[in-house]
Amino acid sequence: MGELYLDARLEALRRSQNPDGGWGYFPGKQSWLEPTAWAALALHGEPASDGAWTLLQTWQLDDGSWRPSADVQISNWGSALCLTLACVRGEFDDSFKRGVQWLLGTSGNESVLWKRALMKTGLFSSDRNVNYKGWPWKPDCASWVEPTAHALVALQKAAGHYNASGLDERVRSGRGQLRDVRCADGGWNYGSHAALGVDLPSYPETTALALVGLQGAKDLSKSIATAKAMAAQTTSPLARAWLRIALALHGETGPELPAAPTPDVMITAVEALSCSNYKFLKTGDPT
């Protein structure tokens, strides 16, 4: 049954690829980085994936980051997805190194020096430990669980191919932040575990993504149990797909998928990855 799930999704992705080599969030729509990167990973080894990489290469900016589409000239979190794709493809050239350097130089603005200094004086308080550095959706914004998880995957996969100064420490700090913002039930909210001193609920998708970013951590038994419970309850296709990936990366079995793929291209791509190619998001393994 797993092969049928995968074949249906891969065929849907092949049919919906745009002439420029990318994918939109829905068939026939403008190409965007996020669905293009996930579809390229799902179809890795096929000409369609090569065409996507050719397009994404043209979207890299001078600072080493990637823009989210042909028309939007903004550095953003999707740069991590391009670096992960580069690692899977074995593309370790100067553009790869510039991308790594950009990611290393980007952090949530809650961890800037002056805010950390104010915390020591008691004039500034936060529901997270601002000594840890996570990643924002775009520069000069606060860090969030999802971009932090994707950045950790990218940097941990890049570590074996580029000995960048500060990379190991930055990974430790990012992993520390994910642990720090974990909710009371072991799962994750979108950003912090609390707001104004009030505990926040955890959600299936962000819990899954945090577990993807924390591969190899030894204190995750409660979090994995929470993820399993969420997998049995959530009706969100995207959350179920990410939970399949997260649980598989931690040696656990995830939820089943519906027989037919959704019209949403990104969900279809992530579901395809969850069938067998989740290994491409495995850290410590360049392939």
C-alpha positions in Angstrom: 0.0 0.0 0.0 2.9 2.4 0.7 4.2 2.1 -2.8 0.7 3.0 -4.2 0.6 6.0 -1.9 4.0 7.1 -3.1 3.4 6.5 -6.8 0.1 8.5 -6.8 1.9 11.4 -5.2 4.9 11.4 -7.4 2.8 11.3 -10.5 0.7 14.2 -9.2 3.9 16.2 -8.7 5.2 15.4 -12.2 1.9 16.5 -13.7 1.8 19.8 -11.8 5.3 21.1 -12.5 5.4 24.5 -14.1 7.3 25.2 -17.3 9.9 27.2 -15.4 10.8 24.1 -13.4 9.1 25.1 -10.2 5.9 24.4 -8.4 3.1 26.6 -7.1 1.1 25.8 -4.0 -1.6 24.5 -6.4 -1.3 23.3 -10.0 -1.1 26.0 -12.5 -0.1 28.7 -10.0 3.1 30.8 -9.8 6.2 28.9 -8.6 7.3 29.4 -5.1 10.4 28.2 -3.2 8.7 26.1 -0.5 6.6 23.8 -2.7 9.4 23.7 -5.3 12.0 22.6 -2.7 9.8 19.8 -1.3 8.7 18.6 -4.7 12.4 18.5 -5.8 13.3 16.4 -2.8 10.4 14.0 -3.3 11.4 13.6 -7.0 15.2 13.5 -6.3 17.0 11.7 -9.1 14.5 12.6 -11.8 14.8 15.3 -14.5 11.9 17.2 -12.9 14.0 17.6 -9.7 17.0 18.8 -11.8 14.8 21.4 -13.5 13.7 22.6 -10.1 17.2 23.0 -8.9 18.1 25.0 -12.0 15.3 27.4 -11.2 16.2 27.7 -7.5 19.8 28.5 -8.4 18.6 31.7 -10.2 16.8 32.8 -7.0 19.9 33.0 -4.9 20.6 36.6 -3.8 24.0 38.3 -3.5 24.1 37.8 0.3 23.9 34.0 -0.1 20.2 33.6 0.8 17.4 32.7 -1.5 14.3 34.7 -2.3 10.9 33.0 -2.0 9.9 33.5 -5.7 11.0 35.1 -8.9 9.2 38.4 -8.0 9.9 38.8 -4.3 13.4 40.1 -3.5 13.5 39.2 0.2 15.9 36.9 2.1 13.9 34.3 3.9 13.8 31.1 5.9 13.4 29.0 2.7 17.1 29.3 2.2 17.5 26.4 4.6 15.4 24.2 2.3 17.7 25.1 -0.6 20.7 24.1 1.4 19.2 20.8 2.4 18.4 20.2 -1.3 22.0 21.1 -2.2 23.3 18.6 0.4 21.0 15.8 -1.0 22.2 16.6 -4.6 25.9 16.9 -3.6 26.2 20.5 -4.6 28.9 21.9 -2.4 30.1 24.9 -4.5 30.7 28.5 -3.5 26.9 29.3 -3.7 26.4 26.5 -1.1 29.0 28.0 1.2 27.5 31.5 0.8 24.2 30.1 1.8 25.6 28.4 4.9 27.3 31.7 5.9 24.0 33.6 5.5 22.2 31.1 7.6 24.8 31.2 10.3 24.6 35.0 10.3 20.8 35.1 10.7 19.0 34.8 14.1 15.9 35.8 15.9 16.0 39.4 17.1 15.0 38.4 20.7 18.6 37.1 21.1 20.4 40.4 20.2 23.0 41.5 22.7 21.0 44.5 24.2 18.0 42.3 25.0 20.2 39.7 26.7 21.8 42.5 28.7 18.4 43.9 29.8 17.4 40.4 31.0 20.3 40.4 33.4 19.1 43.7 34.9 15.5 42.6 35.2 14.3 45.3 32.9 13.3 42.9 30.1 11.6 39.6 30.5 10.8 36.8 28.1 9.1 33.5 28.1 12.1 32.0 26.4 15.9 31.9 27.1 17.2 34.6 24.8 20.8 33.3 25.2 19.8 30.6 22.7 19.7 31.6 19.0 17.0 30.3 16.7 15.9 31.4 13.3 13.2 33.8 12.1 11.0 33.6 9.0 13.0 36.6 7.7 15.8 38.7 9.1 15.2 41.2 11.9 12.2 39.2 13.2 11.7 36.9 16.2 12.6 33.2 15.8 10.0 30.5 15.5 9.9 26.7 15.8 9.5 25.9 12.1 12.3 28.0 10.5 14.6 26.9 13.4 13.9 23.2 12.7 14.6 23.6 9.0 17.8 25.6 9.6 19.0 22.9 12.0 18.5 20.2 9.4 20.3 22.2 6.8 23.3 23.1 9.0 23.6 19.6 10.4 23.6 18.1 6.9 26.1 20.8 5.7 28.5 20.2 8.6 30.2 17.3 7.0 30.9 19.2 3.8 31.9 22.7 5.0 33.9 23.5 8.1 32.4 26.9 8.7 33.5 28.8 11.8 30.8 28.7 14.5 28.6 26.1 12.8 28.7 23.6 15.6 28.0 26.2 18.3 25.1 27.6 16.3 23.6 24.2 15.9 23.9 23.6 19.7 22.3 27.0 20.4 19.4 26.3 18.0 18.8 22.9 19.4 18.9 24.4 22.9 16.2 26.9 21.9 13.9 24.2 20.6 14.3 22.4 24.0 13.7 25.7 25.8 10.4 26.5 24.1 9.0 23.0 24.5 5.5 23.0 26.0 4.5 21.3 29.2 3.0 18.3 27.4 6.3 17.7 25.5 5.0 19.1 22.2 5.6 22.5 20.6 3.7 25.6 19.9 4.7 27.9 17.0 7.2 30.0 19.0 7.3 30.0 22.8 5.9 27.6 25.3 4.1 30.4 27.2 3.0 34.0 26.7 2.7 36.5 29.6 3.3 33.6 31.9 0.4 31.5 30.6 1.2 28.0 29.2 0.4 27.6 25.5 -0.9 24.5 23.8 1.2 22.4 21.5 0.3 21.6 17.9 0.8 18.5 15.7 2.7 20.2 12.8 5.1 22.2 15.0 5.7 19.3 17.3 6.6 17.1 14.3 8.9 19.8 12.9 10.7 20.3 16.2 11.3 16.6 16.4 12.8 16.7 12.9 15.2 19.4 14.0 16.1 17.5 17.2 17.2 14.2 15.7 19.5 12.4 18.0 18.5 14.2 21.2 18.2 11.9 24.2 15.5 13.6 26.2 12.6 13.2 23.8 10.6 10.2 25.1 7.7 12.5 26.3 7.7 14.5 23.1 7.6 11.3 20.9 4.7 10.0 23.0 2.9 13.3 22.5 3.6 13.1 18.7 2.1 9.6 18.6 -1.0 10.7 20.4 -1.3 13.7 18.0 -0.9 11.4 15.0 -3.8 9.3 16.1 -6.1 12.4 16.5 -5.2 15.1 14.0 -7.2 15.4 10.8 -4.7 17.9 9.2 -3.1 16.3 6.1 0.1 18.4 6.5 0.4 17.6 10.2 0.0 13.9 9.5 2.6 14.0 6.8 5.1 15.8 9.1 4.3 13.4 12.0 5.0 10.5 9.7 8.4 12.0 8.8 9.3 12.9 12.4 8.3 9.6 13.9 10.1 7.7 11.2 13.3 9.7 11.8 13.1 8.7 15.5 12.5 5.0 14.6 8.7 5.1 15.2 5.7 4.3 13.0 3.6 7.2 11.9 -0.1 7.5 10.8 -1.5 6.2 7.5 -2.1 8.5 4.5 -5.3 8.8 2.5 -5.2 6.9 -0.7 -5.6 9.9 -3.0 -3.3 12.9 -2.9 -4.6 16.3 -2.1 -4.7 19.1 -4.7 -2.3 21.1 -2.5 1.1 20.6 -4.1 3.2 21.2 -0.9 1.2 18.7 1.1 1.5 16.2 -1.7 5.3 16.6 -1.8 5.6 16.3 2.0 3.4 13.2 1.9 5.6 11.7 -0.8 8.7 12.4 1.4 6.9 10.7 4.3 6.4 7.5 2.3 10.1 6.6 1.9 12.3 9.6 1.1 12.2 11.0 4.7 15.8 9.8 4.7 16.7 13.0 2.8 15.9 14.9 6.0 18.1 12.7 8.2 20.9 14.6 9.8 24.4 13.2 10.0 23.9 11.5 6.6 24.7 13.6 3.5 22.2 11.7 1.4 
